[in-house]
Amino acid sequence: MNILVAPGEVSQSLNIEYLTPAVYQFDPLRDRRWTALVEGHLGSSVFHTVNWLKALQAVYRYEPVAITTCPPEAILTNGFVFCRIRSWLTGRRLVSLPFSDHCEPLIDDQDELDAMLQYLKQSQKRWKSQYIEIRPVSYRPSSQSGLQETLIYPFHRLDLRRSAQELFHGFHKDCVQRKIRRAEREGLKYEAGNSEVLLQKFYKLLVATRRRQCLPPQPLAWFRGLITAFGNDLTIRVASKGDLPVASILTLRHKKSVVYKYGGSIASLNKFGGMAFLFWKTIQEAKDEGLEELDMGRSNADNAGLVAFKEHWRAVGTTLSYWRYPPRPPAPGRAWRKHLLRHFAQVAPDFALEAVGALLYRHIG
């Protein structure tokens, strides 16, 4: 079936399936209406973009799917994107979206969300999915939806529309301002881009940080996939003391926002202020480009240090709630697995830790 993308413009055949009288399914990677909706909707984020979806598909083999209440011949005014995950290890599920801090339904009212969630619940058995998980920023499923709040994360965003001087003076004097000045006194070298050389520096620091957190690192292929998908909208920033990289962050850009997604550092060298230095560089460059927001992402509620770090920049904190249907049942016996993973992360060599990450991540999205 041919889909009308805009008045007078027809897309390629997309094999759209009528799912219910009011809900339609389409491929967001092929239907150009999706990109138009993402670019125009105020609730969209970098995680809605075709670039992010392409990386999820290419690296982890997830299947992006979107649904809407708009007929195939109409311009999209709403949409809800998710991925079908098929894993021999962890089963099948529908997630909106895996490895994404948040993914707001692009809707105009609660009724549209309720209709889409009702369709997903009806289709769960046909798709042989164990559960549905959504990660909205502001919308909450209605009580009739049957979805249950299962996880809550602190979430921070920094408004960049003030002057650089006003922003700087608002930062915590000891924990941010002094660290930035210390980095400048130490003469930390700054590099930015998305080359393979910078990726290798970033990844080595990421592996060290994940080890401290007793977790395997994301596979290197994931970051190469992001670079391929985003191009110059992805930036790796590295701070070095002499020739030694001490801190690095990876950011993504979407519309008027820059999104902090990954970072790593050498803990014993944090005294040089490398991480604060990189965030300040990110803020300065974002302002030079006319960006208006730094999305600092979610934090685990038990990671008090990371939450405090973000609050020291005077970022505004809210909460993200993840919702699931059917509700997550109790999972007895997980404690021993966490203990085993923590012990392995502490003693395993880097190559083994990286191999575990490469094996596991596509099963846990």
Residue pairs with C-beta under 8 A, 6 or more apart in sequence:
1 13
1 14
1 15
1 16
1 72
2 10
2 11
2 13
3 10
3 11
3 14
3 16
3 26
3 31
3 33
3 72
3 73
4 10
4 11
4 72
4 73
4 74
4 75
5 11
5 31
5 32
5 33
5 36
5 75
6 33
6 36
6 75
11 30
11 31
11 32
11 33
12 30
14 26
14 27
14 30
14 31
14 72
16 24
16 25
16 26
16 72
17 24
17 25
18 24
19 25
19 67
19 119
19 123
20 115
20 118
20 119
20 122
22 69
22 115
23 67
23 68
23 69
23 115
23 116
23 119
24 67
24 68
24 69
24 70
24 71
24 72
25 65
25 66
25 67
26 33
26 34
26 65
26 66
26 67
26 68
26 72
27 64
27 65
27 66
28 34
28 50
28 53
28 64
28 65
28 66
28 79
28 81
29 50
29 53
29 54
29 57
29 64
31 66
33 75
33 76
34 50
34 66
34 76
34 79
34 81
35 49
35 50
36 75
36 76
37 44
37 76
37 77
37 78
37 79
37 106
38 44
38 48
38 49
38 50
38 106
39 255
41 106
43 104
43 105
43 106
43 107
43 137
43 138
44 104
44 106
44 254
44 255
45 102
45 103
45 104
45 137
45 254
45 257
45 259
45 295
46 52
46 252
46 253
46 254
46 257
46 259
46 295
47 97
47 100
47 101
47 102
47 103
48 81
48 103
48 104
48 106
49 254
51 229
51 230
51 233
52 97
52 100
52 229
52 252
53 64
53 81
53 83
53 97
54 229
55 222
55 225
55 226
55 228
55 229
55 230
56 62
56 64
56 83
56 97
56 98
56 99
56 365
57 63
57 64
58 225
58 228
58 229
59 219
59 221
59 222
59 225
59 362
60 98
60 222
60 361
60 362
60 365
61 362
62 83
62 84
62 85
62 98
62 362
62 365
63 83
63 84
63 86
64 81
64 82
64 83
65 81
65 82
65 83
65 84
66 79
66 80
66 81
66 82
67 79
67 80
67 116
67 119
67 120
68 76
68 78
68 79
68 80
68 116
69 78
69 112
69 115
69 116
70 76
70 77
70 78
70 79
77 108
78 105
78 106
78 107
78 108
78 112
79 105
79 106
79 107
80 96
80 105
80 106
80 107
80 113
80 116
81 96
81 97
81 103
81 106
82 94
82 95
82 96
82 97
82 103
82 120
82 132
82 134
83 94
83 95
83 96
83 97
83 98
83 365
84 92
84 94
84 127
84 129
85 92
85 93
85 94
85 95
85 98
85 365
86 92
87 362
87 363
88 363
89 363
90 363
90 364
91 130
92 127
92 128
92 129
92 130
93 129
93 130
93 131
93 132
93 133
94 120
94 124
94 127
94 129
94 131
94 132
94 133
95 132
95 133
95 365
96 103
96 105
96 133
96 134
96 135
97 103
97 135
98 365
99 365
100 135
101 135
101 153
101 155
101 261
101 295
101 297
101 298
101 320
102 135
102 136
102 137
102 155
102 298
102 320
103 134
103 135
103 136
104 136
104 137
104 138
104 139
105 112
105 113
105 116
105 134
105 136
105 139
107 113
107 116
107 139
110 139
110 142
113 139
113 141
113 142
114 141
114 142
114 144
114 145
117 132
117 134
117 141
117 145
117 147
117 325
118 145
120 132
120 325
121 132
121 145
121 146
121 325
124 131
124 132
124 325
131 324
131 325
131 326
131 328
132 147
132 324
132 325
133 150
133 322
133 323
133 324
134 141
134 147
134 322
134 323
135 320
135 322
135 323
136 321
136 323
137 155
137 320
140 321
140 323
141 147
141 323
145 325
146 325
146 326
147 323
147 324
147 325
148 323
148 324
148 325
148 326
148 327
148 328
149 321
149 322
149 323
150 322
150 323
150 324
150 327
150 328
151 321
151 322
152 301
152 319
152 320
152 321
152 322
153 298
153 299
153 300
153 301
153 319
153 320
153 322
154 298
154 299
154 301
154 307
154 310
154 317
154 318
154 319
154 320
155 297
155 298
155 299
155 317
155 318
155 319
155 320
156 296
156 297
156 299
156 307
156 310
156 311
156 313
156 315
156 316
156 317
156 318
157 293
157 294
157 295
157 296
157 315
157 316
157 318
158 167
158 283
158 293
158 294
158 296
158 313
158 314
158 315
158 316
159 292
159 293
159 316
160 167
160 283
160 286
160 287
160 291
160 292
160 293
160 294
161 292
162 170
164 283
164 284
164 287
167 283
168 177
168 180
168 280
170 314
171 177
171 180
171 312
171 313
171 314
172 312
172 313
172 314
175 276
175 308
175 309
175 312
176 276
176 280
176 312
176 313
178 273
179 273
179 275
179 276
179 277
180 273
180 276
180 277
180 280
181 273
182 271
182 272
182 273
183 239
183 272
183 273
183 274
183 276
183 277
184 277
186 241
186 272
186 273
188 239
188 240
188 241
188 246
188 272
188 273
188 274
188 277
189 239
189 240
189 241
189 242
190 237
190 238
190 239
190 277
190 278
190 281
191 198
191 201
191 237
191 238
191 240
192 198
192 235
192 236
192 237
192 238
192 281
192 285
193 235
193 236
194 227
194 230
194 231
194 232
194 234
194 235
194 236
198 236
198 238
198 248
199 220
199 223
199 224
199 227
199 236
201 236
201 238
201 240
201 245
201 248
202 223
202 236
202 238
202 245
202 248
202 249
202 250
202 262
202 264
203 217
203 220
203 223
204 245
204 264
205 245
205 246
205 247
205 248
205 263
205 264
205 265
205 266
206 217
206 218
206 248
206 262
206 263
206 264
207 217
207 264
207 350
207 353
207 354
208 264
208 265
208 266
208 267
209 263
209 264
209 265
210 216
210 217
210 264
210 345
210 353
210 357
211 345
211 346
211 350
211 353
212 267
213 345
214 341
214 342
214 345
214 346
215 341
215 345
216 341
216 345
216 353
216 354
216 356
216 357
216 360
216 361
217 353
217 354
217 357
218 262
218 357
218 361
219 354
219 357
219 358
219 361
220 354
220 358
221 358
222 361
223 250
223 262
226 234
226 250
226 252
227 234
230 252
230 253
233 252
233 253
233 254
234 250
234 251
234 252
234 253
235 250
235 251
235 253
235 282
236 248
236 249
236 250
237 248
237 249
237 250
237 251
237 278
237 281
237 282
238 245
238 247
238 248
238 278
239 245
239 246
239 247
239 248
239 272
239 274
239 275
239 277
239 278
240 246
241 269
241 272
241 274
244 266
244 269
245 266
246 265
246 266
246 269
246 270
246 272
246 274
247 263
247 264
247 265
247 266
247 269
247 270
247 274
247 275
247 277
247 278
248 263
248 264
248 265
248 278
249 260
249 262
249 263
249 275
249 278
249 279
249 282
250 260
250 261
250 262
250 263
251 258
251 259
251 260
251 261
251 282
252 258
252 259
252 261
253 259
253 289
253 291
256 290
256 291
256 292
256 293
257 291
257 292
257 293
257 294
257 295
258 282
258 286
258 291
258 293
258 294
258 295
259 294
259 295
259 297
260 279
260 282
260 294
260 295
260 296
260 297
261 297
263 275
263 278
265 274
265 275
275 309
279 294
279 313
282 294
283 294
286 294
294 315
296 310
296 313
296 315
298 320
299 306
299 307
299 310
300 306
301 307
307 317
310 317
311 317
344 353
344 356
345 353
348 356
